[in-house]
Amino acid sequence: MRILKLALATGFALLIASGSAYAITVKKRIEAPGLPPEVWAEVGAFCAIDKWHPAVAKCEETKEGDVTFRTLTLKDGGKIKEKLTGTEGVAYTYEIVESPLPVKNYKSKLWLEVDDEPDRTVIYWQSDFDANGKPDDEAKKIITSILGDGVKGIKKTAIAAWDAKHPDEAADDDEDEDGNKD
């Protein structure tokens, strides 16, 4: 009995350790004009993703009991169903429920913070997941591209909103985080 308990405890410890050891994390960051509440007003609704992400053609929000879901129809015809798992100020968390992407156990957070420069926001988007059906590096490359395109889309939306509110101060903010022109 004692050996069985030790074996179960060891197996459980290995399972927990191996689960976190294989998780992949992708985090993208970019800066944009405007304060977080102003930027969030433009992009923060859970189904506003079709307004700022270039790969999303349509977003449909539904409720199942107290749980909010969004179904994204991609421009290539694919569909992704996501579940909202939390909101707080200028942030939300969600997880993928169904997707053609090569990932599983996908959890993500989108949030904004005040930049150290006046009237600027830092946009963050982080996802944690395991590869599913593709090698880790390939799954990571796909998610990195999705998140990168997303934060650039939010920045573009923030610049348009800033320029509309400050027509005399056209934002000289058309470089991405790597210094490349958008």
RAZIQUI-V836207 format. One record per backbone hydrogen bond with DSSP energy under -1.0 kcal/mol. CO is the residue of the C=O (numbers start at 1). NH is the residue of the N-H. If there is no record, write none. Layout:
co = {CO | CO}
nh = {NH | NH}
This chain:
co = {1 | 2 | 3 | 4 | 5 | 6 | 7 | 8 | 9 | 10 | 11 | 12 | 13 | 14 | 15 | 16 | 17 | 18 | 24 | 26 | 28 | 30 | 32 | 35 | 36 | 37 | 39 | 39 | 40 | 45 | 48 | 49 | 53 | 55 | 58 | 60 | 62 | 64 | 67 | 68 | 69 | 70 | 71 | 72 | 73 | 73 | 74 | 78 | 80 | 81 | 81 | 82 | 83 | 86 | 90 | 91 | 92 | 93 | 93 | 94 | 95 | 98 | 101 | 102 | 104 | 106 | 107 | 108 | 109 | 110 | 111 | 113 | 119 | 120 | 121 | 122 | 123 | 124 | 125 | 126 | 127 | 128 | 129 | 130 | 135 | 136 | 137 | 138 | 139 | 140 | 141 | 142 | 143 | 144 | 145 | 146 | 147 | 148 | 149 | 150 | 151 | 152 | 153 | 154 | 155 | 156 | 157 | 158 | 159 | 160 | 161 | 162 | 166 | 171 | 174 | 176 | 180}
nh = {5 | 6 | 7 | 8 | 9 | 10 | 11 | 12 | 13 | 14 | 15 | 16 | 17 | 18 | 19 | 20 | 21 | 22 | 129 | 127 | 125 | 123 | 121 | 39 | 40 | 41 | 42 | 43 | 44 | 48 | 51 | 53 | 56 | 75 | 73 | 71 | 69 | 67 | 64 | 84 | 62 | 82 | 60 | 80 | 57 | 58 | 77 | 74 | 72 | 97 | 98 | 70 | 95 | 93 | 112 | 88 | 110 | 85 | 86 | 108 | 83 | 81 | 103 | 132 | 130 | 96 | 128 | 94 | 126 | 92 | 124 | 122 | 34 | 115 | 32 | 113 | 30 | 111 | 28 | 109 | 26 | 107 | 24 | 104 | 139 | 140 | 141 | 142 | 143 | 144 | 145 | 146 | 147 | 148 | 149 | 150 | 151 | 152 | 153 | 154 | 155 | 156 | 157 | 158 | 159 | 160 | 161 | 162 | 163 | 164 | 165 | 166 | 169 | 173 | 182 | 179 | 176}
